[in-house]
């Protein structure tokens, strides 16, 4: 805003610009603003642009107020779940009602079936208020609302934290409740139904509750550790309404498709441990480990390491990071259905997000402090770049007719983010 005002050349305009800048600085002096603009791109698939703004203020009595806003604009090609085939395949867009007509698309032989006209937009707003109850206890309450053209989510949360051991130990407990309303384009498919019949119903809902128990401990002057355990439970419509599964014969030829069918309940349990250590005035590290399991038989492990090197003048720092992730497949995950077989569980999904895979993320962030407005009396400009590579571990035997095809292509993506904190 100040830079825009500086472009005005007339004397009166300069005077107005100066007054506007003074007003902005006066308003912002008690607030901290953390903003960023990110660009995400997958190889041949989705790309996204995401601006984020987070505004917070700490009051004299120790209470704090926080607001955040996120907007996502996504476009590109999204896998529909069908299996790669040696023959061309024709599919209907979500709004289509048949495999003929204008609302269809065709995938070439040997190519992964994707919807080439995928697009979506999401707006999310949230807030949080932290209030000291006593010298050692504080209460926090908040909420979040997220809206897409086919999805609405509302979440409320509350937590309480207690300090003891000369405030070297903090014990916290939090709960949240989430309500989601799904309004799929063209309606929600009947789970497991024949894709060519287009059996669809109206909107669906799902609900989620979660709880978290955590402890943070100051180990030494330079070492801080945190350990959390959490449980969440979702019930209702848990399918992806836009995913299908291929039905093939013994030769590997596609004979049809079925909409996916997932259980209507999912319970996840996870444990998280993080250690932050300052090795010197210039070098610090943060190492986190996470384990998750659920009643769908998905098990995942995550490890992430951050290093931060601060220049001697304290005005710049560089932060490389690496993240490793691995998960097992859900017990009803199946990349395809053999026409002569039936599911033993009554559920099936070829969604790769429920399959077995590993992923590595490499990244680096560079930041520099500059003069600027805000509660801190200065600003920080940063640039972050990350590269993501995912490989699948599917070991399902395939018919001879499909051998030699890249049935489970990996995913590669990069992200660039520019941030401004003041």
Buried (B, 14 or more C-beta within 10 A) or exposed (E): EEEEBEEBEEEEEEEEBEEBBEEBEEEBEEBBBBBBBBEBBBEEBBBBBBEBBBBBBBEEEEBBBBBBBBBBEBBBBBBBBBBBBEEEBEBBBBEBEEBEEEBEBEBEEEBBBBBEEBEBEBEBBBBBBBBBEEEEEBBBBBBBBBBBEBBBBBBBBBBBBBBEEEEEEBBBEBEBBBBBBBBBBBBBBBBBBBBEEBBBEEEBEBEBEBBBEBEBBBEEEEEBBBBBBBEBBBBBBBBBBBBBBBBBBEEBBBEBBBBBBBBBEBEBBBEBBBBBBBEEEEEBEBBBBBEBBBBBEBBBBBEBEBBBEBEEEEEBBEBBBBBEBBBBBBBBBBBBBBBEEEBEEEBBBBBBEBBBBBBBBBBBBBBEBEEBBBBBEBBBBBEBEBEBBBBBEBEEEBBEBBEEBEBBBBBBBBBEBEBBBB
